[in-house]
Amino acid sequence: MALVLIGCGLAYQTPLSVRLAVGGDPLTRRREDDAPFLQMVHAAEPASPSVAAWWELPGADDPYRWTQPESVVSLPGLGGGYWLVTVRAQGGRPDGIPTQTQWQTGAWPPVTFELPATLSRRYTILIPTSGTVRLTMRSDSFQAAGDARVLGFVLREVRVQTIGGWRAPDWGQLGWIGLTLVAAWMWGQASALSSRWALSVIGIGGSAAIVAIALVRPAFALLNPILAMLILSATALSVGLALRWPQHLAWRQAITITLIALIVRLAGLLHPHAISSDAGFHANNLLRLGLGHVFLTAGLPAEAGGGIAPYPAGFYLIALPFQVLFGDDFAVRRLLVTMVAAMLDSLFCLAIWWWVRQAGFGQRAALFSAACYLFATQALEALAIGELANVGGQALMLPALLGLSSGAAAGNSNRLALGGLALAIAAGLMAHSGVTLGFGLLIGWAWLLAWRQSPTLSSPARLFIAAASGLALVLIAMYTTPIYLELIIGRGGQGVSGGQSPIQIISDATLALAGVRPPQRRGLPIPLGLALANLAGLWLLWRAKQPTATALRWLLGAWWASALSSLALLLIADQGLRWALFLYPALCIPAGVALDRLAARTGWGRVAAAAWLVAIAGQGAVLWIGQIRDYLH
């Protein structure tokens, strides 16, 4: 740990130059990179609600932002010493009157001068700091005609660069890193991780922190406190579980993987640089549900059928009780639905572990399988975009899948288990319309495949009763209500934009499953290493001798069949079918079995299995970082 902190301190000696392209960069066409470092500053201009290609607007060759009467430029974690800050700005008043402004840093006396109205100029100021470069800018206020905003002056660019000499590290950032390392060590001990592996994890994490400080210091400084708090919270929970249930080590290790998955998701989603296009929609839907609007609707694009369609409220029903605890502010609701969706998606790690263990494989195989879902690219991309009802709603099918694999519809199951399975199927069908298709097909394929299974695993008659009861409950409670029934009937005559040829569908799906290209309308591919491990794992799973693997084979067969058969929808509508998101957990289950078989070979096999898993997670991590960095920027 001391070596990591020393390395971080030395990384602060790396020369650093930061440029904030205020309002956007017309060369790279990126925008909003400056937003996390500007406080009390208006939106980027020029802008038009109807024009996405902002760089084509008049004046976009030199974009800008209007400040407020008091605005702040703050770049955290740069390190101590003196920094040169160059600001390009102008008054911007249409009447030509210069703008009086005062710039101040820390307790130093403010610098007062005038900004010319039409000519932008560069102003350089020397700022001493102990870690965060912070410049407060106060100016005369005015309001332009037809503009409700209170304006200060026009800000166009900010540059910060080091000057020679030793630079003390940002001790606050080092403190967060130190806490994170201690917490990671305690977490490893609580999870019975060997000292060698715990030191390896700390070494890898510490090396990543050193590189981040040297290369992407401001962005890392924004993430560092968030990551530290998440890890400290997870450590406290893990230590508490270890003290309360010391005998349940296997479960605690599975929970550890689940918590890591949650940290991965929240660290990206809570980073100030992240932008979501749809999270606000779900925050508003949560408010509507809280006000009593149970039957929600949404406007679908033409390629999805067009028009207003039912929007099941299953995901929002889970988030609604938390709104009572955290308040009704829009920002709070937006944060709430994001965190709930991330938590629900992380539960797939725990479910995957359980399925593999129930199939008779060892703890290592189960942990390998769960770890493959840590950086589930399709789920991470959907979370970043804001498709929270898809991701969170998909987790609502977990109770039904767990019930199926544990024999809730077996010939010797009691009525209570069968009733619980019916309710679980109903919950899955109320999750989200995008999930309903795949989940409904999965239940149908499970029923067909049940005819070839032992009745001690699943009785076709009992599964039919549970599925029919669940479907009937959903139809009675939701889809046959007048408001939804009218919408469904009205959508019957609406056209779609057309489908695809079978050859194109097969080709696109095959290349996507192989990790060669992203699935349709997605930007992130499935990791290549996961695709290869999945193929090897499927072969091993189908050759497994233990009878306990039968239930898992049955479940995976239904899962694959439902995902592939849902592709038929693309024959009639060129829509963004989320089949890869739906199938991803099924890819991880056999992958862990394959990695475990490799690790059981020799000492080199363990190294190869660990490297293979690192390759899968590493590719997912790189894609996740890129998604947060680039989406809507």
C-alpha positions in Angstrom: 0.0 0.0 0.0 2.9 2.4 0.8 4.4 1.7 -2.6 1.1 2.5 -4.3 0.9 5.8 -2.4 4.5 6.7 -3.2 3.8 5.9 -6.9 0.8 8.1 -6.8 2.8 10.9 -5.3 5.5 10.5 -8.1 2.7 10.5 -10.7 1.8 14.0 -9.7 5.2 15.1 -11.0 4.1 14.3 -14.6 3.8 17.5 -16.6 0.1 18.2 -17.2 -1.8 20.5 -19.5 -5.6 20.6 -19.4 -7.8 22.3 -22.0 -11.5 22.9 -21.5 -13.1 23.5 -24.9 -15.9 25.5 -23.4 -19.1 24.9 -25.4 -17.6 22.1 -27.4 -14.7 21.4 -29.8 -15.6 22.0 -33.4 -12.6 19.8 -34.6 -13.5 16.7 -32.6 -17.2 17.6 -32.5 -17.3 16.6 -28.9 -19.4 18.6 -26.4 -20.0 18.6 -22.7 -16.5 17.5 -21.8 -16.2 20.9 -20.0 -19.4 20.6 -18.0 -18.1 18.7 -14.9 -15.5 21.4 -14.3 -17.8 24.4 -14.6 -20.2 25.5 -11.9 -23.1 28.0 -12.3 -22.5 28.3 -16.0 -25.3 28.1 -18.6 -25.6 25.5 -21.4 -23.3 25.3 -24.4 -24.0 27.5 -27.4 -24.8 27.7 -30.3 -27.6 25.2 -29.9 -30.9 24.3 -31.4 -33.4 21.7 -30.1 -34.0 20.5 -33.7 -30.4 20.2 -34.8 -28.2 17.4 -33.3 -25.2 18.2 -35.4 -24.4 21.4 -33.4 -21.1 22.0 -35.3 -23.2 22.8 -38.4 -24.9 25.8 -36.7 -23.9 29.3 -37.5 -21.1 30.4 -35.1 -20.2 26.8 -34.2 -16.6 27.4 -35.3 -16.1 29.2 -32.0 -18.6 27.8 -29.4 -19.1 29.3 -25.9 -21.1 29.3 -22.7 -22.6 32.3 -20.9 -21.6 32.5 -17.3 -23.8 33.6 -14.5 -23.0 36.7 -12.3 -21.0 34.3 -10.2 -19.4 31.3 -11.8 -16.6 28.9 -10.9 -14.0 26.9 -12.8 -12.9 24.0 -10.7 -10.4 21.3 -11.7 -9.9 18.9 -8.8 -7.0 16.7 -8.0 -4.3 18.5 -10.1 -1.9 18.7 -7.3 -0.2 21.4 -5.3 2.1 24.2 -6.4 1.5 27.0 -8.9 -0.6 26.6 -12.0 -1.0 28.9 -15.0 -4.7 29.4 -15.9 -5.5 31.0 -19.2 -9.1 32.0 -19.9 -10.4 33.3 -23.2 -13.5 35.4 -22.7 -15.4 38.5 -23.8 -18.2 40.6 -22.4 -20.7 39.7 -25.1 -23.2 42.5 -24.4 -25.1 43.5 -27.6 -25.0 47.2 -26.6 -21.2 47.2 -26.7 -20.7 48.1 -23.0 -17.7 46.3 -21.4 -18.4 43.9 -18.6 -16.8 44.6 -15.2 -15.5 41.3 -13.7 -13.5 40.2 -10.6 -11.6 36.9 -10.6 -10.4 35.4 -7.3 -8.7 32.3 -6.2 -8.7 31.2 -2.5 -8.0 33.9 0.0 -6.0 36.0 -2.5 -7.3 39.5 -3.3 -9.5 39.6 -6.5 -8.3 40.9 -9.8 -10.6 43.4 -11.3 -10.7 44.3 -15.0 -13.1 44.9 -18.0 -14.0 42.4 -20.7 -14.6 44.0 -24.1 -18.0 43.3 -25.5 -17.2 42.0 -29.0 -13.5 40.9 -28.9 -12.5 37.8 -27.1 -9.2 38.0 -25.3 -6.9 35.7 -23.3 -6.3 36.4 -19.6 -3.6 34.5 -17.7 -3.5 34.2 -14.0 -1.1 32.4 -11.7 -3.0 30.3 -9.1 -1.4 28.6 -6.0 -3.3 25.6 -4.8 -2.9 22.6 -2.5 -4.7 20.3 -4.9 -7.8 21.8 -6.7 -7.4 24.6 -9.1 -10.4 26.8 -8.4 -11.2 30.2 -10.0 -14.3 32.2 -9.0 -15.5 34.8 -11.5 -17.9 37.5 -10.5 -19.2 40.0 -13.0 -22.0 42.5 -13.6 -25.2 40.9 -14.6 -27.6 41.7 -17.4 -30.6 40.1 -19.2 -30.9 39.9 -22.9 -34.2 40.7 -24.6 -36.3 37.6 -24.8 -34.0 35.6 -22.5 -35.0 34.7 -19.0 -31.5 33.8 -17.9 -29.3 36.1 -15.8 -26.1 36.4 -17.7 -22.5 37.3 -16.9 -20.0 37.2 -19.7 -19.1 34.8 -22.6 -16.6 32.1 -21.7 -14.9 30.3 -24.6 -11.9 28.4 -23.4 -9.9 27.5 -20.3 -6.3 26.2 -20.2 -4.5 25.0 -17.2 -0.8 24.0 -17.2 2.0 23.2 -14.8 5.1 25.3 -14.2 8.5 23.9 -13.2 9.3 22.6 -9.8 8.2 20.0 -7.3 4.4 19.6 -7.0 2.9 18.3 -3.9 0.2 15.7 -4.5 -3.4 16.4 -3.7 -3.5 14.9 -0.2 -7.2 14.6 -0.3 -7.1 12.4 -3.3 -4.3 10.3 -1.8 -6.4 9.9 1.3 -9.3 8.5 -0.7 -6.9 6.1 -2.4 -5.5 5.0 0.9 -8.9 4.4 2.3 -9.8 2.4 -0.8 -6.7 0.2 -0.5 -7.4 -0.5 3.2 -11.0 -1.3 2.5 -10.1 -3.6 -0.4 -7.7 -5.5 1.9 -10.4 -5.8 4.6 -12.9 -6.9 2.0 -10.6 -9.5 0.7 -10.0 -10.9 4.2 -13.7 -11.0 4.9 -14.2 -13.0 1.7 -11.4 -15.4 2.6 -9.3 -14.2 -0.3 -5.7 -15.3 0.0 -3.1 -12.7 0.9 -1.4 -13.3 -2.5 -4.6 -12.6 -4.4 -5.5 -9.7 -2.2 -2.1 -8.1 -2.8 -2.5 -8.8 -6.6 -5.8 -7.0 -6.6 -4.4 -4.1 -4.6 -1.4 -3.9 -7.0 -3.5 -3.9 -10.1 -5.9 -1.3 -8.6 -3.0 0.8 -7.4 -1.2 0.7 -10.8 -4.4 1.8 -12.4 -4.6 4.8 -10.0 -1.0 5.7 -10.8 -1.6 5.7 -14.5 -4.9 7.6 -14.1 -3.2 10.3 -12.1 -0.4 10.7 -14.7 -2.7 10.7 -17.7 -6.3 11.6 -16.9 -6.0 13.3 -13.6 -9.1 15.6 -13.5 -11.4 12.8 -14.7 -10.0 10.4 -12.1 -10.3 13.0 -9.3 -14.0 13.2 -10.0 -14.4 9.4 -9.8 -12.0 8.8 -6.9 -14.4 9.9 -4.0 -17.3 8.1 -5.6 -15.4 4.9 -6.0 -14.0 5.1 -2.5 -17.4 5.5 -0.9 -18.9 2.6 -2.9 -16.0 0.3 -1.9 -16.2 1.4 1.8 -19.9 0.7 1.8 -19.4 -2.7 0.2 -16.6 -3.5 2.7 -18.8 -2.6 5.7 -21.5 -4.9 4.4 -19.1 -7.8 3.7 -17.4 -7.5 7.1 -20.9 -7.4 8.7 -21.9 -10.6 6.8 -18.6 -12.3 7.8 -19.2 -11.6 11.5 -22.9 -12.6 11.3 -22.6 -15.7 9.1 -19.0 -16.9 9.2 -20.1 -20.4 8.2 -21.6 -19.3 4.9 -18.4 -18.5 3.0 -19.7 -19.6 -0.4 -22.7 -17.3 -0.3 -20.5 -14.4 1.0 -18.2 -14.8 -1.9 -21.1 -14.8 -4.3 -22.4 -11.6 -2.7 -18.9 -10.1 -3.1 -19.1 -10.6 -6.8 -22.5 -9.1 -6.9 -21.3 -6.1 -5.0 -18.4 -5.6 -7.3 -20.8 -5.7 -10.3 -22.9 -3.0 -8.5 -19.8 -0.9 -7.9 -18.8 -1.2 -11.6 -22.2 0.0 -12.7 -22.7 2.8 -10.2 -19.1 4.1 -10.6 -19.8 4.8 -14.3 -23.4 6.0 -13.9 -22.5 8.4 -11.1 -19.4 9.9 -12.7 -20.1 13.6 -13.4 -19.0 13.0 -17.0 -21.8 10.5 -17.7 -24.8 11.7 -19.7 -28.0 9.7 -20.1 -30.6 10.4 -22.8 -33.5 8.4 -21.2 -33.1 8.5 -17.4 -35.3 11.6 -17.1 -38.1 9.7 -18.9 -38.1 7.0 -16.2 -37.9 9.6 -13.4 -41.1 11.2 -14.8 -42.8 7.8 -15.1 -42.0 7.1 -11.5 -43.7 10.3 -10.5 -46.7 9.5 -12.7 -47.0 6.1 -11.0 -46.7 7.7 -7.6 -49.6 10.1 -8.5 -51.8 7.1 -9.4 -51.2 6.7 -13.1 -50.7 3.0 -13.1 -51.3 2.4 -16.8 -48.3 4.1 -18.4 -47.7 4.6 -22.1 -44.9 5.6 -24.3 -44.5 6.8 -27.9 -42.6 4.3 -30.0 -40.6 5.1 -33.1 -41.7 4.0 -36.5 -39.3 1.1 -36.7 -40.8 -0.3 -33.6 -44.4 -0.1 -34.9 -45.0 3.6 -34.2 -47.6 5.3 -32.1 -48.5 5.1 -28.4 -48.0 1.8 -26.8 -48.5 0.3 -23.3 -45.6 0.7 -20.9 -45.8 -1.8 -18.0 -44.9 -0.4 -14.6 -43.2 -3.4 -13.1 -39.8 -1.8 -12.8 -41.3 1.4 -11.3 -43.2 -0.6 -8.7 -39.9 -1.7 -7.3 -38.4 1.8 -7.3 -41.6 3.5 -5.9 -41.1 2.6 -2.2 -37.7 4.1 -2.2 -39.1 7.4 -3.4 -40.8 7.7 0.0 -37.4 7.6 1.7 -35.4 9.8 -0.6 -37.9 12.5 -1.6 -39.7 13.7 -4.8 -37.2 16.1 -6.3 -36.6 15.4 -10.0 -32.8 14.9 -9.6 -33.4 12.5 -6.7 -35.9 10.5 -8.7 -33.5 10.4 -11.7 -30.7 9.1 -9.4 -33.1 6.7 -7.7 -34.3 4.9 -10.9 -30.7 4.7 -12.1 -29.4 3.1 -8.9 -32.4 0.7 -8.7 -31.8 -0.5 -12.2 -28.1 -1.0 -11.5 -28.9 -3.0 -8.4 -31.4 -5.2 -10.1 -29.0 -5.9 -13.0 -26.2 -6.8 -10.5 -28.5 -9.6 -9.1 -27.8 -11.6 -12.2 -24.3 -12.3 -10.8 -25.9 -13.9 -7.7 -28.4 -15.9 -9.8 -25.7 -17.1 -12.2 -23.6 -18.3 -9.3 -26.6 -20.1 -7.8 -27.5 -21.9 -11.1 -23.9 -23.2 -11.6 -23.7 -24.4 -8.0 -27.1 -26.1 -8.2 -25.9 -27.9 -11.4 -23.3 -29.6 -9.3 -20.2 -27.6 -10.3 -17.8 -26.2 -7.7 -17.5 -22.8 -6.1 -14.7 -21.8 -8.5 -16.8 -22.5 -11.6 -19.7 -20.6 -10.1 -17.6 -17.6 -9.3 -16.0 -17.7 -12.7 -19.5 -17.6 -14.3 -20.7 -14.8 -12.1 -17.5 -12.8 -12.8 -18.2 -13.0 -16.5 -21.2 -10.8 -15.9 -19.3 -8.1 -14.1 -18.8 -6.1 -17.3 -21.8 -7.3 -19.2 -21.4 -4.9 -22.1 -25.1 -5.0 -23.3 -26.4 -4.3 -19.8 -23.8 -1.5 -19.2 -24.6 0.2 -22.5 -28.3 0.1 -21.8 -27.8 1.5 -18.3 -25.6 4.3 -19.7 -28.2 5.2 -22.4 -30.9 5.2 -19.8 -32.9 2.1 -20.9 -33.6 1.5 -17.3 -36.9 -0.3 -17.7 -35.4 -2.8 -20.0 -32.5 -3.6 -17.7 -34.3 -3.3 -14.4 -37.4 -5.0 -15.8 -35.4 -7.9 -17.1 -34.4 -8.7 -13.5 -38.1 -9.3 -12.8 -37.9 -12.6 -14.6 -35.3 -13.9 -12.2 -37.8 -15.3 -9.6 -39.5 -17.3 -12.4 -36.3 -18.6 -13.8 -35.1 -19.6 -10.3 -38.4 -21.3 -9.6 -38.2 -23.2 -12.9 -34.7 -24.5 -12.2 -35.4 -25.4 -8.6 -38.4 -27.6 -9.6 -41.4 -25.3 -8.7 -43.3 -27.0 -11.5 -42.1 -30.5 -10.8 -44.6 -33.3 -10.5 -44.1 -33.6 -6.7 -44.2 -29.8 -6.0 -46.9 -28.5 -3.7 -49.6 -25.9 -4.5 -47.7 -23.2 -2.7 -44.7 -23.6 -5.0 -46.9 -23.7 -8.1 -48.7 -20.6 -7.0 -45.5 -18.8 -6.3 -44.2 -19.7 -9.8 -47.5 -18.4 -11.3 -47.0 -15.1 -9.5 -43.3 -15.0 -10.6 -44.3 -15.5 -14.2 -46.9 -12.7 -13.9 -44.2 -10.4 -12.6 -41.9 -11.2 -15.5 -44.6 -10.5 -18.0 -45.3 -7.1 -16.4 -41.6 -6.1 -16.5 -41.3 -4.3 -19.8 -42.7 -4.9 -23.3 -39.2 -5.5 -24.6 -38.6 -8.2 -22.0 -42.1 -9.7 -22.2 -41.5 -11.1 -25.7 -38.3 -13.0 -24.8 -39.5 -14.1 -21.4 -42.8 -15.3 -22.8 -41.0 -17.3 -25.5 -38.7 -18.7 -22.8 -41.6 -20.1 -20.8 -43.1 -21.5 -24.0 -39.9 -23.3 -25.0 -39.4 -24.5 -21.4 -42.9 -26.1 -21.6 -42.0 -27.8 -25.0 -38.7 -29.0 -23.7 -40.3 -30.2 -20.4 -41.9 -33.1 -22.4 -38.4 -34.6 -22.8 -37.5 -34.1 -19.1 -38.2 -36.1 -16.0 -41.4 -35.1 -14.2 -39.3 -34.6 -11.1 -37.7 -31.6 -12.8 -40.8 -30.1 -14.5 -44.2 -31.5 -15.2 -45.6 -30.0 -18.5 -49.1 -30.0 -17.1 -48.0 -28.1 -13.9 -45.9 -25.7 -15.9 -48.8 -25.0 -18.2 -51.0 -24.3 -15.2 -48.5 -21.9 -13.7 -47.9 -20.1 -17.0 -51.6 -19.9 -17.9 -52.4 -18.6 -14.4 -49.6 -16.0 -14.6 -50.7 -14.8 -18.1 -54.3 -14.7 -17.1 -53.4 -12.6 -14.0 -51.5 -10.1 -16.2 -54.3 -9.9 -18.8 -56.9 -9.3 -16.2 -54.9 -6.8 -14.1 -53.3 -4.9 -17.0 -53.7 -5.6 -20.7 -57.5 -5.9 -20.7 -58.0 -2.5 -19.1 -59.9 -0.1 -21.4 -57.0 2.3 -21.8 -54.5 -0.4 -22.8 -57.0 -2.5 -24.8 -57.9 0.5 -27.0 -54.2 1.2 -27.6 -53.5 -2.4 -28.6 -56.4 -2.5 -31.0 -55.5 0.9 -32.4 -52.0 -0.2 -33.1 -53.1 -3.1 -35.3 -53.4 -1.0 -38.4 -50.3 1.0 -38.0 -47.4 0.2 -40.3 -43.8 -0.3 -39.6 -40.7 0.6 -41.6 -40.1 -2.9 -42.9 -38.0 -5.9 -42.0 -34.8 -7.7 -43.0 -34.0 -10.7 -45.0 -33.4 -14.0 -43.2 -29.8 -14.1 -44.5 -29.0 -10.7 -43.0 -30.7 -11.6 -39.7 -28.7 -14.9 -39.4 -25.4 -13.1 -40.4 -25.8 -10.2 -38.0 -26.8 -12.5 -35.1 -23.9 -14.9 -35.7 -21.3 -12.1 -35.9 -22.8 -10.5 -32.8 -22.7 -13.7 -30.9 -19.1 -14.3 -32.0 -18.1 -10.8 -30.6 -17.1 -9.6 -34.1 -19.6 -6.8 -34.3 -22.1 -5.2 -31.9 -25.7 -6.5 -32.0 -28.2 -4.5 -34.0 -28.5 -0.9 -33.0 -25.9 -1.3 -30.3 -22.5 0.3 -30.0 -20.7 -2.2 -27.7 -19.9 -5.8 -28.8 -20.0 -8.9 -26.8 -16.4 -9.6 -25.6 -14.7 -12.1 -27.9 -13.3 -14.1 -25.0 -16.8 -14.6 -23.6 -18.0 -15.9 -26.9 -15.2 -18.5 -27.1 -15.5 -19.5 -23.5 -19.3 -19.9 -23.9 -18.9 -22.3 -26.8 -16.4 -24.5 -24.9 -18.6 -24.3 -21.8 -21.8 -25.4 -23.7 -19.9 -28.5 -25.0 -18.7 -29.4 -21.5 -22.1 -28.8 -19.9 -23.9 -31.0 -22.4 -21.3 -33.8 -21.7 -21.5 -33.4 -17.9 -22.4 -36.7 -16.2 -23.9 -35.4 -13.0 -27.8 -35.6 -13.0 -28.0 -32.2 -11.3 -26.8 -30.5 -14.5 -30.1 -31.5 -16.3 -32.1 -28.6 -14.9 -29.4 -26.1 -16.1 -29.3 -27.7 -19.5 -33.1 -27.4 -19.7 -33.0 -23.8 -18.7 -30.2 -22.8 -21.1 -32.0 -24.7 -23.9 -35.2 -22.7 -23.4 -33.1 -19.5 -22.9 -31.3 -19.9 -26.2 -34.3 -21.0 -28.1 -36.4 -18.0 -27.0 -33.6 -15.6 -27.9 -33.0 -17.0 -31.3 -36.7 -17.5 -32.1 -37.4 -13.9 -31.2 -35.2 -12.8 -34.1 -38.1 -13.7 -36.3 -39.6 -10.4 -35.3 -36.9 -8.7 -37.4 -38.6 -10.2 -40.5 -41.5 -7.8 -40.2 -40.0 -4.8 -38.3 -36.5 -3.3 -38.5 -36.5 -2.5 -34.8 -33.8 -2.6 -32.1 -34.6 -6.0 -30.7 -32.7 -6.4 -27.4 -32.0 -10.1 -27.8 -28.3 -9.8 -26.8 -29.2 -8.1 -23.6 -31.7 -10.9 -22.9 -29.2 -13.7 -23.7 -26.1 -12.3 -22.0 -26.6 -14.1 -18.6 -27.0 -17.4 -20.5 -23.6 -16.8 -22.2 -21.8 -16.3 -18.8 -23.0 -19.6 -17.3 -21.2 -22.0 -19.6 -18.2 -19.7 -19.8 -17.4 -20.1 -16.2 -17.6 -23.9 -16.5 -15.1 -23.8 -19.3 -12.7 -21.5 -17.3 -13.0 -23.8 -14.3 -12.1 -26.9 -16.4 -9.1 -25.0 -17.7 -8.0 -24.0 -14.2 -8.3 -27.6 -13.0 -5.6 -28.8 -15.5 -2.3 -27.6 -14.1 -0.7 -24.6 -12.5 -0.4 -23.0 -15.9 -4.1 -23.7 -16.4 -5.0 -21.6 -13.5 -2.9 -18.8 -14.9 -4.5 -19.2 -18.3 -8.0 -19.2 -16.8 -7.3 -16.1 -14.8 -5.8 -14.4 -17.9 -8.9 -15.4 -19.9 -11.2 -13.9 -17.3 -9.1 -10.8 -17.2 -9.3 -10.5 -21.0 -13.1 -10.7 -20.8 -13.4 -8.2 -18.0 -10.7 -6.0 -19.4 -12.4 -5.6 -22.7 -15.7 -4.9 -21.0 -14.1 -2.4 -18.7 -12.5 -0.5 -21.6 -15.8 -0.5 -23.5 -17.6 0.7 -20.4 -15.1 3.6 -19.8 -15.4 4.5 -23.5 -19.2 4.5 -23.2 -19.2 6.9 -20.3 -16.6 9.1 -21.9 -18.2 9.3 -25.4 -22.0 8.9 -25.2 -23.7 12.2 -26.1 -20.4 14.1 -26.0 
